[in-house]
């Protein structure tokens, strides 16, 4: 599964995350990160939002690409113990 943000969404996300990450680094604290939530709504699309504590950044609709062919492929089984 591939979730793709548009360039402007990525820029917005990096600016948003950069503001609190910079403050944490300046305070000699390890950056805490954030959650990126993807909501899939059949018939309406896929939407993303970034969450850090009570702060939520709505990113809007994102592209979702399913790679179904990977699900149908079976991994090759080792022929002998040496291949493990």
Secondary structure as a PSIPRED ss2 file (coil, helix, strand):
# PSIPRED VFORMAT (PSIPRED V4.0)

   1 X C   1.000  0.000  0.000
   2 X E   0.000  0.000  1.000
   3 X E   0.000  0.000  1.000
   4 X E   0.000  0.000  1.000
   5 X C   1.000  0.000  0.000
   6 X C   1.000  0.000  0.000
   7 X H   0.000  1.000  0.000
   8 X H   0.000  1.000  0.000
   9 X H   0.000  1.000  0.000
  10 X H   0.000  1.000  0.000
  11 X H   0.000  1.000  0.000
  12 X H   0.000  1.000  0.000
  13 X H   0.000  1.000  0.000
  14 X H   0.000  1.000  0.000
  15 X H   0.000  1.000  0.000
  16 X H   0.000  1.000  0.000
  17 X H   0.000  1.000  0.000
  18 X H   0.000  1.000  0.000
  19 X H   0.000  1.000  0.000
  20 X H   0.000  1.000  0.000
  21 X H   0.000  1.000  0.000
  22 X H   0.000  1.000  0.000
  23 X H   0.000  1.000  0.000
  24 X H   0.000  1.000  0.000
  25 X H   0.000  1.000  0.000
  26 X H   0.000  1.000  0.000
  27 X C   1.000  0.000  0.000
  28 X C   1.000  0.000  0.000
  29 X C   1.000  0.000  0.000
  30 X C   1.000  0.000  0.000
  31 X C   1.000  0.000  0.000
  32 X C   1.000  0.000  0.000
  33 X C   1.000  0.000  0.000
  34 X C   1.000  0.000  0.000
  35 X E   0.000  0.000  1.000
  36 X E   0.000  0.000  1.000
  37 X E   0.000  0.000  1.000
  38 X E   0.000  0.000  1.000
  39 X E   0.000  0.000  1.000
  40 X E   0.000  0.000  1.000
  41 X E   0.000  0.000  1.000
  42 X C   1.000  0.000  0.000
  43 X C   1.000  0.000  0.000
  44 X C   1.000  0.000  0.000
  45 X E   0.000  0.000  1.000
  46 X E   0.000  0.000  1.000
  47 X E   0.000  0.000  1.000
  48 X E   0.000  0.000  1.000
  49 X E   0.000  0.000  1.000
  50 X E   0.000  0.000  1.000
  51 X E   0.000  0.000  1.000
  52 X E   0.000  0.000  1.000
  53 X C   1.000  0.000  0.000
  54 X C   1.000  0.000  0.000
  55 X E   0.000  0.000  1.000
  56 X E   0.000  0.000  1.000
  57 X E   0.000  0.000  1.000
  58 X E   0.000  0.000  1.000
  59 X E   0.000  0.000  1.000
  60 X E   0.000  0.000  1.000
  61 X E   0.000  0.000  1.000
  62 X E   0.000  0.000  1.000
  63 X E   0.000  0.000  1.000
  64 X E   0.000  0.000  1.000
  65 X E   0.000  0.000  1.000
  66 X C   1.000  0.000  0.000
  67 X C   1.000  0.000  0.000
  68 X H   0.000  1.000  0.000
  69 X H   0.000  1.000  0.000
  70 X H   0.000  1.000  0.000
  71 X H   0.000  1.000  0.000
  72 X H   0.000  1.000  0.000
  73 X C   1.000  0.000  0.000
  74 X C   1.000  0.000  0.000
  75 X C   1.000  0.000  0.000
  76 X C   1.000  0.000  0.000
  77 X C   1.000  0.000  0.000
  78 X C   1.000  0.000  0.000
  79 X C   1.000  0.000  0.000
  80 X C   1.000  0.000  0.000
  81 X H   0.000  1.000  0.000
  82 X H   0.000  1.000  0.000
  83 X H   0.000  1.000  0.000
  84 X C   1.000  0.000  0.000
